[in-house]
Amino acid sequence: MPYKICITGSIIVILMLWNKSHFQMKRVLFFLCCSVFAFTSINAQDPHFSQFFSSPLTLNPALTGKFDGNFRIAGNYRDQWPAISKTFVTSTFSIDAPILTSRIQEIDALAVGVMAMNDRTANGILKSNFISASVAYHKGLDEDGLQQLGFGFQGSYGNHKMDGFALKFEDGLTANGTWATSPTEPINQQVIGVNYFDFNAGLLYNGSTDGFNNFYLGASMYHINRPKYNFQGGFYTLNPRLTLHSGGYLPVGEYKTLHLSALHSRQAGAFETVVGGAVAFNVNYDEENPTSFYAGLWSRFNNQTDALIPYLGFEFADFRIGATYDVNISSLKSASQSRGGLEVSLIYIKRPPGKKGIPCPKF
């Protein structure tokens, strides 16, 4: 079972006991979070974003450079289960750009990108940091370049750090409800860190029928090399994550555009499916430099409908801002108070003035 799912179960227990104990139950969460590392066969699971479409380099390395412009900067921030302070907080920053444009025919593109990710679990007791570099090539399949096939590769360096000074263990709980140093846990009062290298790859088909619409289909696999690392005497495997994703946009009125996207991802026995869409309203009625307001809804499914994800976005000049809030409607809604996760994204694409390129996946 992925360790984040294990921690989820611990969180639910804490919520149910929170009002029934005179002890500092929030501290027990720290013990439970650490206890999942006592097993030697745990499989880790990746952080994920509800706005998967706004985090291109965590979705598919083949999305590197897949935009209309000179370079792209993207940032994402997610606070999952805000009913419990700082349970899972994930943030990313990436920049990618086409290169060698004067040496490659106009309907093709070669691009490179770098990305940094930080994931903090249990109020920072477990910290994970990643740095990635990616490269992708997009080959035009017709004379206008409206159909393209791209492939990308990504190498990553990962670091996990467990702060034993912040952990509280069961045998450290005194009779009067205070905490003392655990006499038996070796991780107590020390910081343990592990590092590993990772390899990811992906494919992407991108098309347009008239230069004004777009549709795409992609597949990616992360952790192809199944990196292993040692955490306090136990070996843990980062299992491959396979993702299929698709989407597109098309005009549905004189100043409105419909955007649709979907994702299905599997890793270590866990899976999720996210589908939905949004309508973009051109509020300044300018087709060349639109200022657009987005409103939409996505849904996430596991074995059941897990969450509804309303989306609001705003696009102006070269900036695009998006915000979602997961509304938990699964069986966990009582414990989580129906709160899933607040997420915001910001994308900046520097575009040359007066130039319209090949339609690309948007968001």
Backbone hydrogen bonds in HBPLUS format (Angstrom, degrees):
<---DONOR---> <-ACCEPTOR-->    atom                        ^
c    i                          cat <-CA-CA->   ^        H-A-AA   ^      H-
h    n   atom  resd res      DA  || num        DHA   H-A  angle D-A-AA Bond
n    s   type  num  typ     dist DA aas  dist angle  dist       angle   num
A0005-ILE N   A0002-PRO O   3.01 MM   3  5.41 128.2  2.28 107.2 120.2     1
A0006-CYS N   A0002-PRO O   3.18 MM   4  6.58 150.6  2.27 147.1 155.9     2
A0007-ILE N   A0003-TYR O   2.97 MM   4  6.22 159.7  2.02 149.5 154.0     3
A0008-THR N   A0004-LYS O   2.99 MM   4  6.17 145.3  2.11 136.4 146.0     4
A0009-GLY N   A0005-ILE O   3.23 MM   4  6.58 153.5  2.30 147.2 151.3     5
A0010-SER N   A0006-CYS O   3.27 MM   4  6.66 152.9  2.35 144.5 151.8     6
A0011-ILE N   A0007-ILE O   2.92 MM   4  6.22 153.5  1.99 153.1 160.5     7
A0012-ILE N   A0008-THR O   3.06 MM   4  6.40 156.3  2.12 153.1 158.7     8
A0013-VAL N   A0009-GLY O   3.20 MM   4  6.49 156.3  2.25 146.0 151.6     9
A0014-ILE N   A0010-SER O   3.04 MM   4  6.36 157.4  2.09 149.1 155.2    10
A0015-LEU N   A0011-ILE O   2.98 MM   4  6.29 159.8  2.02 154.7 159.4    11
A0016-MET N   A0012-ILE O   3.10 MM   4  6.36 155.1  2.17 148.2 154.3    12
A0017-LEU N   A0013-VAL O   3.03 MM   4  6.24 144.5  2.16 147.7 157.5    13
A0018-TRP N   A0014-ILE O   2.82 MM   4  5.66 123.8  2.14 147.3 161.3    14
A0020-LYS N   A0017-LEU O   2.85 MM   3  5.04 160.4  1.88 115.2 121.6    15
A0025-MET N   A0023-PHE O   3.01 MM   2  5.61 122.1  2.35 109.5  93.2    16
A0027-ARG N   A0024-GLN O   2.95 MM   3  5.70 142.7  2.10 118.1 126.9    17
A0028-VAL N   A0025-MET O   2.97 MM   3  5.11 127.6  2.25  99.6 113.6    18
A0029-LEU N   A0026-LYS O   3.26 MM   3  5.45 135.1  2.47  98.0 108.9    19
A0030-PHE N   A0027-ARG O   3.00 MM   3  5.48 133.1  2.22 107.8 118.8    20
A0031-PHE N   A0028-VAL O   2.96 MM   3  5.13 118.3  2.35 100.5 115.7    21
A0032-LEU N   A0028-VAL O   2.96 MM   4  6.33 162.8  1.99 159.0 163.6    22
A0033-CYS N   A0029-LEU O   2.82 MM   4  6.00 159.2  1.86 153.6 159.2    23
A0034-CYS N   A0030-PHE O   3.14 MM   4  6.28 155.1  2.20 139.5 145.9    24
A0035-SER N   A0031-PHE O   2.87 MM   4  6.06 147.1  1.98 146.0 156.1    25
A0037-PHE N   A0034-CYS O   2.94 MM   3  5.76 160.9  1.98 123.8 129.5    26
A0038-ALA N   A0035-SER O   3.01 MM   3  5.38 165.3  2.03 116.5 119.2    27
A0044-ALA N   A0237-THR O   3.38 MM 193  6.60 156.4  2.44 143.8 150.5    28
A0054-SER N   A0051-GLN O   2.87 MM   3  5.41 160.4  1.91 117.2 123.8    29
A0055-SER N   A0052-PHE O   3.28 MM   3  5.38 166.3  2.30 108.7 110.4    30
A0058-THR N   A0055-SER O   3.25 MM   3  5.80 152.6  2.33 115.9 123.5    31
A0059-LEU N   A0056-PRO O   3.18 MM   3  5.14 146.0  2.30  97.1 107.3    32
A0060-ASN N   A0056-PRO O   3.06 MM   4  6.21 168.9  2.08 162.2 161.8    33
A0063-LEU N   A0060-ASN O   2.94 MM   3  5.58 167.3  1.96 122.1 126.3    34
A0064-THR N   A0061-PRO O   3.09 MM   3  5.65 163.1  2.12 115.5 119.3    35
A0066-LYS N   A0063-LEU O   2.99 MM   3  5.06 167.5  2.01 126.4 125.3    36
A0067-PHE N   A0065-GLY O   3.07 MM   2  5.80 127.8  2.35 106.4  91.7    37
A0070-ASN N   A0350-LYS O   2.57 MM 280  5.44 164.0  1.59 172.8 178.8    38
A0350-LYS N   A0071-PHE O   2.98 MM 279  5.57 154.0  2.05 158.1 165.7    39
A0072-ARG N   A0096-ASP O   2.90 MM  24  5.47 159.1  1.95 164.5 169.5    40
A0096-ASP N   A0072-ARG O   3.02 MM  24  5.47 152.1  2.10 147.5 156.3    41
A0073-ILE N   A0348-TYR O   2.81 MM 275  5.13 160.4  1.85 152.0 158.8    42
A0348-TYR N   A0073-ILE O   2.78 MM 275  5.13 164.0  1.81 155.8 161.2    43
A0074-ALA N   A0094-SER O   2.94 MM  20  5.23 162.2  1.98 141.8 146.9    44
A0094-SER N   A0074-ALA O   2.87 MM  20  5.23 152.7  1.94 155.5 159.7    45
A0075-GLY N   A0346-LEU O   2.87 MM 271  5.27 148.7  1.97 151.1 160.4    46
A0346-LEU N   A0075-GLY O   2.96 MM 271  5.27 155.5  2.02 150.5 153.4    47
A0076-ASN N   A0092-THR O   3.14 MM  16  5.16 156.1  2.20 130.8 134.5    48
A0092-THR N   A0076-ASN O   2.95 MM  16  5.16 152.0  2.03 137.4 142.6    49
A0077-TYR N   A0344-VAL O   2.99 MM 267  5.45 152.2  2.07 161.2 162.7    50
A0344-VAL N   A0077-TYR O   2.96 MM 267  5.45 155.7  2.02 152.4 160.4    51
A0078-ARG N   A0090-THR O   2.77 MM  12  5.16 152.2  1.84 158.8 164.9    52
A0090-THR N   A0078-ARG O   2.88 MM  12  5.16 156.0  1.94 147.4 155.1    53
A0079-ASP N   A0342-LEU O   2.88 MM 263  5.32 163.1  1.91 158.5 164.3    54
A0342-LEU N   A0079-ASP O   3.08 MM 263  5.32 141.6  2.23 147.0 141.8    55
A0080-GLN N   A0088-PHE O   2.87 MM   8  5.28 159.4  1.91 168.3 168.8    56
A0081-TRP N   A0340-GLY O   2.50 MM 259  4.86 175.3  1.50 143.9 145.0    57
A0084-ILE N   A0081-TRP O   3.03 MM   3  5.94 170.0  2.04 126.3 129.5    58
A0123-ASN N   A0086-LYS O   2.71 MM  37  4.69 156.4  1.76 159.9 154.1    59
A0122-ALA N   A0087-THR O   2.75 MM  35  4.63 145.9  1.87 140.5 142.0    60
A0089-VAL N   A0120-ARG O   2.93 MM  31  5.18 160.3  1.97 148.0 154.6    61
A0120-ARG N   A0089-VAL O   2.83 MM  31  5.18 165.8  1.85 150.8 155.6    62
A0091-SER N   A0118-ASN O   2.91 MM  27  5.38 158.4  1.96 156.4 163.1    63
A0118-ASN N   A0091-SER O   2.88 MM  27  5.38 162.4  1.91 159.8 164.2    64
A0093-PHE N   A0116-ALA O   2.90 MM  23  5.34 148.2  2.00 154.0 160.0    65
A0116-ALA N   A0093-PHE O   2.81 MM  23  5.34 159.7  1.85 158.5 165.6    66
A0095-ILE N   A0114-VAL O   3.03 MM  19  5.69 155.8  2.09 159.7 166.0    67
A0114-VAL N   A0095-ILE O   2.97 MM  19  5.69 156.4  2.02 158.4 163.8    68
A0097-ALA N   A0112-VAL O   2.97 MM  15  5.83 156.2  2.03 165.2 172.6    69
A0112-VAL N   A0097-ALA O   3.06 MM  15  5.83 157.0  2.11 161.7 159.2    70
A0099-ILE N   A0110-LEU O   2.73 MM  11  5.78 161.7  1.76 156.5 157.7    71
A0103-ARG N   A0100-LEU O   3.05 MM   3  5.39 152.6  2.13 109.6 118.1    72
A0108-ASP N   A0105-GLN O   2.94 MM   3  5.60 165.3  1.96 125.0 129.8    73
A0109-ALA N   A0138-HIS O   2.91 MM  29  5.03 144.0  2.04 142.6 148.6    74
A0138-HIS N   A0109-ALA O   2.73 MM  29  5.03 167.6  1.75 156.0 160.2    75
A0111-ALA N   A0136-ALA O   2.91 MM  25  5.36 164.0  1.94 159.8 162.5    76
A0136-ALA N   A0111-ALA O   2.95 MM  25  5.36 157.6  2.00 146.5 149.7    77
A0113-GLY N   A0134-SER O   2.94 MM  21  5.11 146.7  2.06 142.5 140.7    78
A0134-SER N   A0113-GLY O   2.82 MM  21  5.11 164.7  1.84 146.5 149.2    79
A0115-MET N   A0132-SER O   2.95 MM  17  5.09 153.6  2.02 138.2 141.5    80
A0132-SER N   A0115-MET O   2.80 MM  17  5.09 161.6  1.83 155.8 159.6    81
A0117-MET N   A0130-PHE O   2.94 MM  13  5.08 158.4  1.99 140.2 143.9    82
A0130-PHE N   A0117-MET O   2.90 MM  13  5.08 154.7  1.97 150.4 152.6    83
A0119-ASP N   A0128-SER O   2.82 MM   9  5.03 160.6  1.86 152.2 156.0    84
A0128-SER N   A0119-ASP O   2.81 MM   9  5.03 156.1  1.87 153.4 159.6    85
A0121-THR N   A0126-LEU O   2.86 MM   5  5.11 171.2  1.87 159.8 162.4    86
A0126-LEU N   A0121-THR O   3.23 MM   5  5.11 176.4  2.23 145.0 146.0    87
A0125-ILE N   A0122-ALA O   3.26 MM   3  5.53 158.8  2.30 108.0 114.2    88
A0163-ASP N   A0125-ILE O   2.89 MM  38  5.13 160.4  1.93 149.9 156.4    89
A0127-LYS N   A0161-LYS O   2.90 MM  34  5.18 168.0  1.92 151.4 154.6    90
A0161-LYS N   A0127-LYS O   2.78 MM  34  5.18 151.3  1.86 153.4 161.6    91
A0129-ASN N   A0159-ASN O   2.83 MM  30  5.21 158.9  1.88 151.7 159.0    92
A0159-ASN N   A0129-ASN O   2.86 MM  30  5.21 144.2  1.99 156.4 164.2    93
A0131-ILE N   A0157-TYR O   3.08 MM  26  5.44 151.3  2.17 146.3 155.2    94
A0157-TYR N   A0131-ILE O   2.91 MM  26  5.44 155.0  1.97 152.8 161.0    95
A0133-ALA N   A0155-GLY O   2.95 MM  22  5.55 157.2  2.01 159.4 166.9    96
A0155-GLY N   A0133-ALA O   2.95 MM  22  5.55 158.3  2.00 163.1 164.0    97
A0135-VAL N   A0153-PHE O   2.93 MM  18  5.55 152.5  2.00 156.0 164.0    98
A0153-PHE N   A0135-VAL O   2.86 MM  18  5.55 157.1  1.92 161.4 168.8    99
A0137-TYR N   A0151-PHE O   2.98 MM  14  5.71 158.0  2.03 160.6 164.3   100
A0151-PHE N   A0137-TYR O   3.05 MM  14  5.71 150.1  2.14 148.8 155.9   101
A0139-LYS N   A0149-LEU O   2.86 MM  10  5.28 172.8  1.86 144.4 141.9   102
A0149-LEU N   A0139-LYS O   2.95 MM  10  5.28 157.5  2.00 144.7 149.7   103
A0141-LEU N   A0147-GLN O   2.69 MM   6  5.27 167.9  1.70 154.8 152.4   104
A0145-GLY N   A0142-ASP O   3.11 MM   3  5.28 149.8  2.20 105.4 114.6   105
A0148-GLN N   A0206-ASN O   2.79 MM  58  5.18 161.4  1.82 159.8 163.2   106
A0206-ASN N   A0148-GLN O   2.93 MM  58  5.18 166.8  1.95 150.9 153.8   107
A0150-GLY N   A0204-LEU O   2.73 MM  54  4.99 172.1  1.73 158.6 161.2   108
A0204-LEU N   A0150-GLY O   2.87 MM  54  4.99 147.7  1.97 146.7 143.8   109
A0152-GLY N   A0202-GLY O   2.97 MM  50  5.32 159.5  2.01 147.0 149.8   110
A0202-GLY N   A0152-GLY O   3.02 MM  50  5.32 148.6  2.12 145.9 145.2   111
A0154-GLN N   A0200-ASN O   2.91 MM  46  4.96 154.5  1.97 144.3 139.5   112
A0200-ASN N   A0154-GLN O   2.80 MM  46  4.96 160.9  1.84 155.0 157.6   113
A0156-SER N   A0198-ASP O   3.03 MM  42  4.87 164.9  2.05 128.0 130.1   114
A0198-ASP N   A0156-SER O   2.83 MM  42  4.87 152.0  1.91 146.4 146.7   115
A0158-GLY N   A0196-TYR O   2.86 MM  38  5.33 169.8  1.87 158.1 161.6   116
A0196-TYR N   A0158-GLY O   3.03 MM  38  5.33 146.2  2.14 145.0 147.7   117
A0160-HIS N   A0194-VAL O   2.93 MM  34  5.33 158.5  1.98 148.1 155.2   118
A0194-VAL N   A0160-HIS O   2.85 MM  34  5.33 153.4  1.92 151.5 159.5   119
A0162-MET N   A0192-ILE O   2.75 MM  30  5.19 163.8  1.78 159.2 162.2   120
A0192-ILE N   A0162-MET O   2.97 MM  30  5.19 155.4  2.03 149.5 154.2   121
A0166-ALA N   A0163-ASP O   3.31 MM   3  5.84 148.3  2.42 109.1 116.2   122
A0164-GLY N   A0190-GLN O   2.73 MM  26  4.86 134.2  1.94 143.6 152.6   123
A0167-LEU N   A0164-GLY O   3.33 MM   3  5.17 153.6  2.41  96.4 104.0   124
A0172-GLY N   A0169-PHE O   2.91 MM   3  5.28 155.4  1.97 111.4 119.1   125
A0173-LEU N   A0170-GLU O   3.24 MM   3  5.64 169.5  2.25 114.5 116.7   126
A0180-ALA N   A0172-GLY O   2.69 MM   8  4.74 159.3  1.73 140.4 147.9   127
A0174-THR N   A0178-THR O   2.88 MM   4  5.46 174.4  1.89 160.5 162.1   128
A0177-GLY N   A0174-THR O   3.13 MM   3  5.42 163.2  2.16 112.9 115.4   129
A0188-ASN N   A0185-GLU O   3.22 MM   3  5.63 155.6  2.28 110.0 117.0   130
A0224-ILE N   A0199-PHE O   2.93 MM  25  5.70 155.5  1.99 172.6 169.5   131
A0201-ALA N   A0221-MET O   3.02 MM  20  5.62 158.1  2.07 151.0 157.9   132
A0221-MET N   A0201-ALA O   2.89 MM  20  5.62 164.8  1.92 166.4 168.4   133
A0203-LEU N   A0219-ALA O   2.80 MM  16  5.37 159.3  1.84 161.1 168.4   134
A0219-ALA N   A0203-LEU O   3.03 MM  16  5.37 157.1  2.09 141.2 145.8   135
A0205-TYR N   A0217-LEU O   2.82 MM  12  5.27 168.7  1.84 155.6 159.5   136
A0217-LEU N   A0205-TYR O   2.95 MM  12  5.27 151.4  2.03 145.9 153.1   137
A0207-GLY N   A0215-PHE O   2.83 MM   8  5.38 159.6  1.87 167.5 171.1   138
A0215-PHE N   A0207-GLY O   2.95 MM   8  5.38 148.8  2.05 148.4 150.8   139
A0214-ASN N   A0249-TYR O   3.05 MM  35  5.39 156.3  2.11 154.9 154.2   140
A0249-TYR N   A0214-ASN O   2.88 MM  35  5.39 145.7  1.99 137.9 146.3   141
A0216-TYR N   A0247-GLY O   2.92 MM  31  5.57 154.0  1.99 153.6 152.8   142
A0247-GLY N   A0216-TYR O   3.19 MM  31  5.57 150.8  2.28 145.0 143.3   143
A0218-GLY N   A0245-HIS O   2.79 MM  27  5.28 170.7  1.80 164.1 163.1   144
A0245-HIS N   A0218-GLY O   3.02 MM  27  5.28 167.3  2.03 142.2 143.9   145
A0220-SER N   A0243-THR O   2.92 MM  23  5.28 155.3  1.99 150.0 156.5   146
A0243-THR N   A0220-SER O   2.95 MM  23  5.28 165.6  1.97 153.3 155.6   147
A0222-TYR N   A0241-ARG O   2.96 MM  19  5.08 159.0  2.00 140.8 146.1   148
A0241-ARG N   A0222-TYR O   2.97 MM  19  5.08 154.1  2.04 134.4 142.2   149
A0226-ARG N   A0223-HIS O   3.01 MM   3  5.17 163.2  2.04 110.2 114.8   150
A0238-LEU N   A0227-PRO O   2.94 MM  11  5.55 166.3  1.96 165.1 169.7   151
A0229-TYR N   A0236-TYR O   3.01 MM   7  5.50 152.8  2.09 148.0 156.8   152
A0236-TYR N   A0229-TYR O   2.89 MM   7  5.50 163.2  1.92 158.6 163.9   153
A0231-PHE N   A0234-GLY O   2.83 MM   3  5.34 161.8  1.86 161.1 161.3   154
A0234-GLY N   A0231-PHE O   3.36 MM   3  5.34 161.5  2.39 103.5 108.8   155
A0242-LEU N   A0266-ARG O   2.99 MM  24  5.40 149.1  2.09 157.1 160.8   156
A0266-ARG N   A0242-LEU O   2.91 MM  24  5.40 156.3  1.97 152.7 160.6   157
A0244-LEU N   A0264-HIS O   2.86 MM  20  5.29 164.1  1.89 157.1 161.9   158
A0264-HIS N   A0244-LEU O   2.84 MM  20  5.29 152.9  1.91 158.8 164.4   159
A0246-SER N   A0262-ALA O   3.03 MM  16  5.42 156.3  2.09 144.3 148.1   160
A0262-ALA N   A0246-SER O   2.87 MM  16  5.42 151.3  1.95 154.9 153.6   161
A0248-GLY N   A0260-LEU O   2.92 MM  12  5.49 149.2  2.02 152.0 150.3   162
A0260-LEU N   A0248-GLY O   2.90 MM  12  5.49 168.1  1.91 164.6 167.9   163
A0250-LEU N   A0258-LEU O   3.04 MM   8  5.53 146.3  2.16 144.4 154.9   164
A0258-LEU N   A0250-LEU O   2.94 MM   8  5.53 164.0  1.97 160.5 155.1   165
A0252-VAL N   A0256-LYS O   3.03 MM   4  5.64 164.8  2.05 129.9 134.8   166
A0282-ASN N   A0255-TYR O   2.93 MM  27  5.14 175.5  1.94 153.7 154.3   167
A0257-THR N   A0280-ALA O   3.01 MM  23  5.10 149.9  2.10 139.7 148.2   168
A0280-ALA N   A0257-THR O   2.78 MM  23  5.10 169.0  1.79 156.5 159.8   169
A0259-HIS N   A0278-ALA O   2.81 MM  19  5.24 172.5  1.81 172.9 173.5   170
A0278-ALA N   A0259-HIS O   2.84 MM  19  5.24 151.3  1.92 145.1 154.3   171
A0261-SER N   A0276-GLY O   3.10 MM  15  5.93 163.3  2.13 159.0 157.8   172
A0276-GLY N   A0261-SER O   3.17 MM  15  5.93 140.4  2.34 166.1 177.3   173
A0263-LEU N   A0274-VAL O   2.77 MM  11  5.15 145.0  1.89 150.8 159.3   174
A0274-VAL N   A0263-LEU O   2.86 MM  11  5.15 158.2  1.90 144.5 151.5   175
A0265-SER N   A0272-GLU O   2.94 MM   7  5.50 164.5  1.96 161.6 166.8   176
A0272-GLU N   A0265-SER O   2.97 MM   7  5.50 149.2  2.06 151.2 158.8   177
A0267-GLN N   A0270-ALA O   2.79 MM   3  5.26 164.1  1.82 157.4 160.5   178
A0270-ALA N   A0267-GLN O   2.84 MM   3  5.26 158.4  1.89 126.4 128.0   179
A0273-THR N   A0301-PHE O   2.89 MM  28  5.07 152.5  1.96 147.0 153.5   180
A0301-PHE N   A0273-THR O   2.70 MM  28  5.07 157.4  1.75 152.5 160.5   181
A0275-VAL N   A0299-SER O   3.04 MM  24  5.56 152.8  2.11 151.0 157.7   182
A0299-SER N   A0275-VAL O   2.80 MM  24  5.56 153.1  1.87 154.2 161.7   183
A0277-GLY N   A0297-LEU O   3.12 MM  20  5.83 153.0  2.19 142.4 142.8   184
A0297-LEU N   A0277-GLY O   2.95 MM  20  5.83 147.1  2.06 168.1 168.3   185
A0279-VAL N   A0295-ALA O   3.01 MM  16  5.66 162.1  2.04 148.0 145.6   186
A0295-ALA N   A0279-VAL O   3.19 MM  16  5.66 149.3  2.29 142.3 150.9   187
A0281-PHE N   A0293-PHE O   2.80 MM  12  5.15 165.5  1.82 147.4 151.8   188
A0293-PHE N   A0281-PHE O   2.97 MM  12  5.15 153.4  2.04 137.1 143.5   189
A0283-VAL N   A0291-THR O   2.83 MM   8  5.83 141.8  1.98 159.2 169.7   190
A0292-SER N   A0315-GLU O   2.85 MM  23  5.01 141.5  2.00 135.5 147.0   191
A0315-GLU N   A0292-SER O   2.83 MM  23  5.01 166.1  1.85 152.6 154.9   192
A0294-TYR N   A0313-GLY O   2.81 MM  19  4.55 176.0  1.81 131.0 131.6   193
A0313-GLY N   A0294-TYR O   3.04 MM  19  4.55 159.5  2.08 123.5 123.6   194
A0296-GLY N   A0311-TYR O   2.98 MM  15  5.01 156.3  2.04 145.6 144.9   195
A0311-TYR N   A0296-GLY O   2.91 MM  15  5.01 164.5  1.94 135.2 132.5   196
A0298-TRP N   A0309-ILE O   2.93 MM  11  4.87 157.7  1.98 125.9 133.2   197
A0309-ILE N   A0298-TRP O   2.69 MM  11  4.87 160.0  1.72 162.5 156.2   198
A0300-ARG N   A0307-ALA O   2.96 MM   7  5.29 166.8  1.98 152.8 156.2   199
A0306-ASP N   A0300-ARG O   2.77 MM   6  5.49 149.0  1.87 144.0 153.2   200
A0307-ALA N   A0300-ARG O   3.32 MM   7  5.29 157.2  2.37 134.7 137.4   201
A0302-ASN N   A0304-GLN O   2.85 MM   2  5.11 166.1  1.87 152.2 154.4   202
A0329-ILE N   A0306-ASP O   3.12 MM  23  5.74 159.6  2.16 130.0 136.1   203
A0308-LEU N   A0327-VAL O   3.06 MM  19  5.16 158.3  2.11 140.5 143.0   204
A0327-VAL N   A0308-LEU O   2.81 MM  19  5.16 163.8  1.83 158.9 164.0   205
A0312-LEU N   A0323-ALA O   3.03 MM  11  5.42 158.9  2.07 155.4 162.1   206
A0323-ALA N   A0312-LEU O   2.85 MM  11  5.42 149.1  1.95 159.1 168.8   207
A0314-PHE N   A0321-ILE O   2.85 MM   7  5.29 151.8  1.93 149.1 156.9   208
A0321-ILE N   A0314-PHE O   2.88 MM   7  5.29 168.5  1.89 153.7 156.2   209
A0316-PHE N   A0319-PHE O   3.01 MM   3  5.46 151.1  2.09 142.6 151.9   210
A0319-PHE N   A0316-PHE O   2.82 MM   3  5.46 160.5  1.86 150.7 149.9   211
A0349-ILE N   A0318-ASP O   3.01 MM  31  5.35 160.4  2.05 152.1 156.3   212
A0320-ARG N   A0347-ILE O   2.88 MM  27  5.19 137.1  2.07 151.0 160.4   213
A0347-ILE N   A0320-ARG O   2.91 MM  27  5.19 160.5  1.95 150.5 156.9   214
A0322-GLY N   A0345-SER O   2.99 MM  23  5.06 162.3  2.02 139.0 141.4   215
A0345-SER N   A0322-GLY O   2.85 MM  23  5.06 151.7  1.93 147.2 148.4   216
A0324-THR N   A0343-GLU O   2.89 MM  19  5.27 161.9  1.93 151.9 156.3   217
A0343-GLU N   A0324-THR O   3.03 MM  19  5.27 161.6  2.07 153.0 148.8   218
A0326-ASP N   A0341-GLY O   2.92 MM  15  4.99 163.2  1.95 139.0 140.1   219
A0340-GLY N   A0326-ASP O   2.89 MM  14  4.45 141.8  2.04 148.1 136.2   220
A0328-ASN N   A0338-SER O   2.86 MM  10  4.42 140.3  2.01 116.3 120.4   221
A0333-LYS N   A0330-SER O   3.10 MM   3  5.63 163.4  2.13 121.2 122.5   222
A0336-SER N   A0332-LEU O   2.93 MM   4  6.08 163.9  1.96 161.8 167.2   223
A0337-GLN N   A0333-LYS O   2.87 MM   4  5.42 107.4  2.40 131.3 143.6   224
A0338-SER N   A0333-LYS O   2.80 MM   5  4.29 136.3  1.99 126.9 136.1   225
A0339-ARG N   A0336-SER O   3.01 MM   3  5.50 163.5  2.04 114.7 119.3   226
